[in-house]
Amino acid sequence: MRPSGRLPRFSHYLNRHLFWLLVASYAVAAVFPSFGAWIRDASLGRVALFGKGTTLSLPMIMLAFLLLNAGIGVKAAELNNLIRSSAILLTGMAANLIIPIVFTLIVSVALSPWRPADEPDAVQNILVGLALIASMPIAGSSTAWAQNANGNLALSLGLVVFSTILSPLTTPLVLFFVGIMARGEYSQHLRQLAIHGTGTFLTICVILPSILGVLIRAIVGETRLALAGRWLKLANVVNLLLLSYSNASLALP
């Protein structure tokens, strides 16, 4: 049934055509990257936590809003089920850690005979790129996709939060394993690569907003939040598209 009212219709349109709107945001970023670059460079100053500081940028605030929104959207029943069935969460965490390493190993073996004359280090560059992707915790924006698809927000948020908390251990582990596959200076750099200054960022932009969102839902109540649900979902979609556009504006041009 088609929703009535301008706001519900607009929100329904965005959710129904989200994939093509995302593709359009990439196209706009390739042609008009200046506004996306401004979003990425916009700073709200520096904040300090546990004796370490980080620059509070606009994309960080947008990421924090995605996770705050996800926390607000987590239902108490979903949270209880997640706690009771922790095996699902552990399986997701293990898959996020193991599958990228296995995929990188397959790529390393498949491309090992490839030696382009104009770029002899091409394979090593690919391995380093895959290592950096594989070593990162689950992206906070994945909660927005789960929310828009009416998926299990508790599981999605749990994967983001716990993979972030464990990233000081898992990130060096992944880089070490991929470093074994790499050769020469690339292997050495991967083994020496360490996390610098990410603790404050992860705490402020991932962990705290997620916990705050869950607390807001518990305090305000599901009945009252249901009235604001359409606004929150609409803001979530717009925020996700802007964040995707700003990230693409750095790479696509």
N, C-alpha and C positions, 0 to 999 in steps of 0.2 A: 504494500500500500504506500502510495506517495505521500510524504508528510506535508501538512498544511502549515502556512506561515512562511515568511521570507527567510528567516534564520534557519529553521529546520530544513527547508528546501535547499538553501545554499550549502549547509553542512552535509546534507545527503549527496549533493552533487560532487562536493570535494572528495568525500569518501568513496563514491562510486567510481570516480575517474582519477583516483590518487596516482596510479601507476603512470598514466599519460601526463599528468601534471608534473610528476617527478622528472620524466623525460624532458618536458618543456622547460623545467627549471635548469636542467643541464644545458639545453640549447641556448637559453638566455644567458647563462654564465659564459658560454663560449663566445657569444657576440657582444654582450654588455657586461664585462666583468668588474667594472669600476665600483658599482654599489656593493657587490659582494666583497671586494677587497676592502672597502670602507668598513663593512661589518666585521671582518676579521681583524682589522687594525684598531677598531674602537676599544678604548680601555676605560675602565671605571676606577683605576687606581690599583694599589697593591694592598693585599691583606696578609697578615701573618698568623700562623697557627703552629703550635708546638715549636716555636723558635725558628720556623722556616717561613719564608714569604713567597708569594706568587702574584703575578699580575692578573687582575680580575678583568678579563676581556668580555666583550659582548657575546661571542660564541659560547663561552663558559656559562654565562647566565642563561642562554638559550638551552644548553644541555641540561643545566640544573632544573630548568622549568619542565623539560620533558620527563625527568625522573620524579620531580615533585608531583606532576600530574599522574604519573604511573602509580606512585604511592597512594594518592587519593583514590585512584580507581580500583585498588586492590580490595576485594571483598573479604570479610572476616572468614567466611566459609572456605574460600580459596586458600587463605593464609593458614588456617587450621589443617586443611588437607595437605598443604605443602610440608608442614612440620611433621605430620604423621607419616607421610610417604616421602621421606628424605631420599629414598633410593632414586627417585626420578631426578631430583636436583643433582645428586652425585653423579648419575649417569650423564646428565647434560654437561656437567663440569668436566668429566673425563673425556667426553667426546670433543668438547671445545679445545682440550689440550692435546689429545692424541691425533685426531684426524688431520689437523694442519701439518703436524710433523710427518705423518705418513704421506700426505700429498706432496710435501716438499721433497721427501726421499724419492718418490716416484718421478717427480720432475727432474731431480738431480741425475737419476739413472738414465732417464729417457733422453736428456739433453747432453749427456757426457760426451758423445761423439761429435757434437756440433761445435765447430771452431770457425766462426766467420772471420775472414781475413781482415775486414775493416774494423772489427771490434772483438778482439780475442778474449776479452773479459766479460762478454755478454752473459754467459751462463752464470758466472759468479755474481754479476750484478742482479740477475733474476733471483738467485738464491738469497742474497742479502735482503731484497725487497720482500720475498716470501717470509723470511725470518722475522722481519719487523712486523708484518701483518699477523703472523701466527702467534707472536709473543704478546700481543695486546689483549687485555681483557675484553669481554663481550661489550659491544658498543651500546652506549646508553640509548641511542635512537631506536634500538630494537624494541624497546618497550612501547614506543609510539606505534610501530607496526603491529605489535600484538594487540594494543588497545583498539586500533582502527579495524582490525580483523575480528574483534570480539573474542580474542584468545585468552589464555590463562595468564592474566597479568601478574599474579603472585609468583608463578614459575619464572616468567620473563624477568621480573624485577629481582627475584632471588638469584638468578644466574648472573645478572649484571653486577649486583652488589657483592656476591661471594667471589666471583672471578676477579673483581677489583681488589677486594681485601687480600686475596691470595696472590695478586700479581707481583709483589716483591719477591715471592718465591718462584712462581711459575714462569715469569718473564726471563730471568737468567737461565732457568732450566731449558726452556725452548731454544734460546740463543746458543746455549752450549751444544745441544744436540745438532742444530743446524750448522754450527761452527765445525763440527766433525765432518759434515758433508762438504763444506767449502774447502778451498785450497789457498795456500799462500797467505798473503796479508789479509785477505778477506776472512779467512778462518780466525786469524789472530784478532782482528778487530771485533768480530762477533763475540769471541770469548771474553774480550776485555770490556765490551759494552755493558754499562750499568745504568740503572735508573737514577736520575738526578732531578730533584725538585718536583717530583710527581706526587709525593705524599700529600702535600697541602692541596694540590689540585683535585686529587681523587676524593679527599675527605670533604672538601667544600662543594664540589660539583656532582658527586655521585652518591656518597654514603649519607651525608646529612640531608639532602633534599629527599631521598628515598624514605628515610626514617620519618622526616617531618611530614611527608604526605600521608603515611600510614597513621600518624598521630592525629593529623587534622581530620581524617575520616572517622577515627574513633571518637574524637571530641564532638565534632559537628553532627555526626550521625548520617546514616545512609539515606534517610528520607529527605533531609534538607539538601544533601549533595545531589540527589537525583534531579532536583530542580535546576541545578547549575551544570548538570552533566553535558548538555548539548553545547553550552558555552565553552566548557573545558575541552571537549572533543574538537570543537572548531578551532580553538586557539592552539591545540596540539598539532593539528594538520598544518595550519599556517606556519607555525614555528618550525615544524619538520621540513617543509618546503623551503623556507628561508635559510635554514641551516644547511640543507643539501646544496642550495644555490651558492651560498658563500664558500663552502668547501670546494665546489666544482670550479668556482671563479679563480681559484688559485692554480688549478692544474690544467684545465681544458684550454685556455688561451695559449 
